[in-house]
Amino acid sequence: MGEAGARGCNKRAMATDMHFTVLPFTNALGEPVLCAAIFASDNEDGKIKSDWITGIDITVDALISDDGVEFITNNTGTGKCMP
């Protein structure tokens, strides 16, 4: 085991100019209700990586399927539940 404060023990938490904050919300019983993610970018263009902002479109109903692969295939893409 290395000495306290040795250089080899230092790890960098983030090596990017994009940051995020996650805020979990629960009801009075402690059950999860919502998880909000806030993204920020220090890029000159202010853009966030596309894989950070893709999510679920709550205005589109998902097509239900017992098969996970079929569910993803039917619900992923433009105009679908998971754009």
C-alpha positions as CSV (number, residue, x, y, z in Angstrom):
1,M,0.0,0.0,0.0
2,G,1.3,3.5,-0.9
3,E,2.0,6.3,1.4
4,A,-0.7,8.9,2.2
5,G,-0.5,11.7,-0.3
6,A,1.6,9.7,-2.8
7,R,1.1,10.9,-6.4
8,G,0.0,7.5,-7.7
9,C,-3.0,7.7,-5.4
10,N,-4.5,10.9,-6.9
11,K,-7.3,10.3,-9.3
12,R,-9.0,12.9,-11.4
13,A,-12.7,12.8,-11.0
14,M,-13.6,14.5,-14.3
15,A,-11.5,15.3,-17.4
16,T,-14.1,17.0,-19.5
17,D,-15.7,20.4,-19.9
18,M,-19.2,19.0,-19.5
19,H,-20.7,18.6,-16.1
20,F,-24.0,17.3,-14.7
21,T,-26.0,17.4,-11.5
22,V,-28.5,14.8,-10.5
23,L,-31.4,15.6,-8.2
24,P,-33.4,12.6,-6.8
25,F,-36.9,13.4,-5.5
26,T,-38.9,11.1,-3.2
27,N,-42.4,11.3,-1.7
28,A,-43.1,11.4,2.0
29,L,-42.8,7.6,2.2
30,G,-39.3,7.7,0.8
31,E,-40.3,6.2,-2.5
32,P,-38.6,7.5,-5.7
33,V,-40.8,9.9,-7.7
34,L,-38.4,11.7,-10.1
35,C,-34.8,12.0,-11.0
36,A,-33.8,15.3,-12.6
37,A,-30.5,15.6,-14.5
38,I,-29.1,19.1,-15.2
39,F,-26.4,19.3,-17.8
40,A,-23.9,22.2,-18.4
41,S,-21.1,22.7,-20.9
42,D,-18.1,24.9,-20.9
43,N,-17.7,24.4,-24.7
44,E,-17.6,27.6,-26.8
45,D,-20.6,26.4,-28.8
46,G,-22.4,25.4,-25.5
47,K,-23.5,22.0,-26.9
48,I,-23.9,18.9,-24.8
49,K,-22.9,15.4,-26.1
50,S,-25.9,13.8,-27.8
51,D,-25.6,10.6,-25.8
52,W,-26.0,12.7,-22.6
53,I,-29.3,14.2,-23.7
54,T,-31.2,11.3,-25.3
55,G,-33.9,10.0,-23.1
56,I,-37.6,9.2,-23.1
57,D,-40.3,11.2,-24.9
58,I,-43.2,11.1,-22.4
59,T,-45.6,12.3,-25.2
60,V,-45.3,8.9,-27.0
61,D,-46.7,5.7,-25.7
62,A,-44.2,2.7,-25.7
63,L,-45.1,-0.4,-27.5
64,I,-45.2,-3.2,-24.9
65,S,-43.3,-6.4,-25.5
66,D,-42.2,-9.3,-23.4
67,D,-38.9,-9.5,-25.4
68,G,-36.4,-6.9,-24.4
69,V,-34.7,-6.8,-27.9
70,E,-38.1,-6.4,-29.6
71,F,-39.1,-3.7,-27.1
72,I,-35.9,-1.6,-27.9
73,T,-36.3,-2.2,-31.6
74,N,-40.0,-1.1,-31.6
75,N,-39.5,1.9,-29.3
76,T,-36.2,3.5,-30.4
77,G,-35.8,6.1,-33.1
78,T,-37.2,9.4,-34.3
79,G,-40.8,9.9,-33.2
80,K,-40.8,6.9,-30.9
81,C,-40.7,6.6,-27.1
82,M,-36.9,6.6,-26.9
83,P,-35.6,9.0,-29.6
